[in-house]
Amino acid sequence: MARGARGVSRPGEHDDGPWLSIGALSRATGIAVETLRTWESRYGFPVPERKASGHRVYPIAAVPRLRRVAQALSLGHRAGQVVGASEESLAKLLESSAAAPSPSPHSSVPLPSEDLPALLHHVKAFDADRLTRQFLSDWARMGPVEFLEARIGPLVRAVGEGWEQHELEIRHEHFLSERIGDMLRSLRMPLEERATGPLVVFATLPGEAHGLGLQMSALVLAAAGCRILYLGTEVPVVQVASLARDLAARAVAISISSATKGQASAAALRKLREALPRRVALVAGGDGAPAGRPGIDAVHSLRDLDSWGRRLAAGLPVGAAPEPGA
């Protein structure tokens, strides 16, 4: 691990090689600047040095370790477990994670923390900077699924309920959706760059304009090691199928919200299943996803999807998740 004492040495006194600004360190590792600062404050790593000018710089030797930390986080470990771990412990953790079976998709989900009122305050004030900083801090200490289920999901529901009760306006809901969408994309990109698993095409069906659930699902499967091709919302069925065939995709993922639940979505899914080669898996999730359809893997939570994606990335058979309580 990097040296634990801060500010006691100067660049050039050690043989760690070149030095990086925090922005350069972020680009080299795919870890957000705010996350690096949070880790430094909370866990004492990465450790900066100060140049004679007073600017803080980081040894380039920290890059490989930070990439291993990011890999451990993508496997579902918490920042508190891995950021401050010794090199030996981190290596063992990564080895055991690679060999271990996927966690149970029905593991308990932590309840929203007391930070939810503060997040709602930021939404009401349209304070994008503070909202993003809190999100990145939570991301740094949570696994991807926990972050989405215990932080993003409850906040989205709270804002939706506030709008229905006339305590918030549609502009608040749009502000939050856009801010979360931007953040989820930025978090997914470094994971996509490292992913070496099978290709999964993401889209919603015609008439489905809600894309936030699709963004969350893409982040989960990127963290599971799958390569992502994100098409977005309201893509014609024929075009989704032809693209999956042309690129030899291993799977297609479709998000269906409660707003489009019904026979039309079920019929479009059947049409998509018929148009796809048999080797291409089709997974559907969201509040409106129909269950029990032949050839369609229905997932009932992000944890279900995480388990499904890890099996896919490992080359194992995938199949429909069981109904809750089954």
HELIX and SHEET records of a PDB file:
HELIX    1   1 ILE A   22  THR A   29  1                                   8    
HELIX    2   2 VAL A   33  TYR A   43  1                                  11    
HELIX    3   3 ALA A   62  SER A   74  1                                  13    
HELIX    4   4 ALA A   79  VAL A   82  1                                   4    
HELIX    5   5 GLU A   87  ALA A   99  1                                  13    
HELIX    6   6 LEU A  116  LYS A  124  1                                   9    
HELIX    7   7 ALA A  128  ARG A  141  1                                  14    
HELIX    8   8 PRO A  144  PHE A  147  1                                   4    
HELIX    9   9 LEU A  148  ILE A  152  3                                   5    
HELIX   10  10 GLY A  153  GLU A  164  1                                  12    
HELIX   11  11 ILE A  170  ARG A  194  1                                  25    
HELIX   12  12 LEU A  212  ALA A  223  1                                  12    
HELIX   13  13 VAL A  237  ASP A  246  1                                  10    
HELIX   14  14 SER A  258  THR A  260  5                                   3    
HELIX   15  15 GLN A  263  ALA A  275  1                                  13    
HELIX   16  16 LEU A  302  ALA A  313  1                                  12    
SHEET    1   A 3 TRP A  19  LEU A  20  0                                        
SHEET    2   A 3 ARG A  56  PRO A  59 -1                                        
SHEET    3   A 3 GLU A  49  ARG A  50 -1                                        
SHEET    1   B 5 ARG A 227  GLY A 232  0                                        
SHEET    2   B 5 LEU A 199  ALA A 203  1                                        
SHEET    3   B 5 ALA A 251  SER A 255  1                                        
SHEET    4   B 5 ALA A 281  GLY A 285  1                                        
SHEET    5   B 5 ASP A 297  ALA A 298  1                                        
END                                                                             
